[in-house]
């Protein structure tokens, strides 16, 4: 359908691939896929691209490292190490899990066993929410945690199985691309602005807003962002001096008397 010309021209088609393709047998998979695209007439022309669909974490700014002195996970001799979260769950030590935009269980090795353990700690625990009354629900979850069970929050753009639609006690709908001003790296590794063009559905909120509300409720400082531009500018400040330094974008925007995340 794609390789055979119609009226002397091949149909326009783009070929996108993702990590599952090039993280296994990397070169052969990627080269074969690109060759197929070229045979079908794609390759750096309008409507005929061969590219990875997503970007990469080239513009990201991570949080501070885990404070090992706070870690409860000890090695022989008293040395502390960063928690292996999957094993921490399996051992029954985790009481509260906030899962954001990921298929955690499916990506875990021996995921069937991990899923079974999740069921034991959540749905199979005798302390379940039986009422829509907020206070009653809160106390049910507190009793579950106190009894050795697990309370799960799922934050995502849609329900993913099994965490979102089966195991979560609280679901937080998040706004996605086009529903909030975002910055991300495209297939060419260029940090760019993706402007909001549509209202998020229902009560959906941007991830940064949800996290900021939680941080403020917990009494932490530094979560009083007003919009996504403030989040971007704060991250840019901490990127200074590093390989991923995009603070100059903020400096340039301010020199033009505009915010860094405003378009031209």
C-alpha positions, -999 to +999 in steps of 0.1 A: +000+000+000+028+024+008+055+013-016+034+011-048+030+045-066-005+058-072-008+080-104+030+081-104+034+091-068+038+072-036+013+080-008+028+103+019+037+084+050+059+090+080+076+062+100+080+067+138+097+043+162+103+042+199+125+026+226+111-008+223+125-009+187+160+003+193+168-009+228+167-045+216+193-055+190+197-017+185+215-012+152+198-039+131+163-030+142+168+008+136+186+003+103+160-021+090+132+002+100+148+032+084+155+013+053+118+003+050+109+040+054+133+050+026+120+023+003+085+038+008+097+073-001+101+087+034+131+107+046+133+144+057+105+157+035+072+172+045+048+145+055+075+119+049+097+116+080+117+088+096+121+097+132+117+086+168+082+097+179+093+110+213+121+132+225+144+124+253+153+137+288+178+161+273+160+191+288+150+176+320+161+187+355+160+161+382+154+166+419+181+163+446+197+129+451+184+105+477+198+113+511+215+080+520+217+089+556+179+088+557+176+054+540+162+026+562+178+001+539+210-012+555+237-035+543+258-058+565+281-036+586+255-008+590+262+008+556+231+024+541+220+021+505+194+036+483+161+017+485+153-008+458+117+002+456+104-030+440+120-052+467+108-027+493+073-033+482+076-071+480+090-071+516+059-052+528+078-021+539+061+005+517+029+021+531+022+048+505+029+047+467+022+076+444+025+064+408+028+091+382+024+083+345+040+048+344+031+012+341+051+003+371+039-033+376+042-043+340+078-030+337+090-049+368+109-082+363+087-112+374+057-088+371+032-116+378+046-121+413+049-083+418+013-079+409+002-107+433+021-089+461+004-056+452-030-073+455-021-087+489-011-052+502-041-033+486-073-051+476-068-082+498-062-061+529-094-061+551-093-023+554-111-010+523-129+023+516-166+016+520-180+051+520-178+083+499-175+103+531-141+118+531-133+114+568-145+077+567-123+071+536-093+087+552-095+065+583-100+034+563-067+041+545-049+050+576-060+017+592-048-001+561-013+015+563-011+009+601-019-028+595+009-033+571-010-026+539-004-002+510-022+030+500-019+038+463-024+071+444-024+070+406-017+103+386-020+099+349-037+112+317-059+081+315-065+050+335-038+023+330-043-012+341-038-025+367-027+004+389-051+031+377-083+011+372-078-017+397-054-009+426-055+028+431-074+042+461-072+078+447-070+087+411-057+122+401-064+130+364-036+149+348-036+173+319-016+162+289+001+176+258-019+205+243-038+210+275-010+229+292+021+248+282+049+223+281+085+222+271+101+190+259+128+178+235+117+167+201+131+140+179+161+163+170+169+168+207+158+204+205+141+219+236+109+235+224+076+249+236+044+230+231+017+256+236-017+249+252-045+249+226-073+230+244-089+229+278-081+198+299-112+176+304-131+176+336-111+182+367-077+174+351-048+195+363-012+197+351+013+175+369+032+204+383+000+218+399-009+185+415+025+181+429+026+217+442-006+212+461+006+181+477+039+197+487+022+227+502-003+205+522+027+187+536+042+220+547+072+220+524+086+253+510+093+260+474+060+246+459+042+279+455+045+280+417+018+301+399+022+286+364+043+263+344+066+291+334+077+295+370+085+258+371+106+261+339+125+291+351+133+274+385+146+243+367+166+265+343+184+282+373+195+248+385+207+238+351+234+265+350+269+252+346+258+217+335+257+200+301+219+206+299+221+243+307+191+260+293+191+290+316+202+312+286+167+308+272+153+325+303+179+353+301+171+358+264+133+359+270+137+384+298+159+406+277+130+408+253+106+415+282+088+382+278+085+351+298+106+321+288+076+300+279+058+326+257+059+320+220+071+346+195 
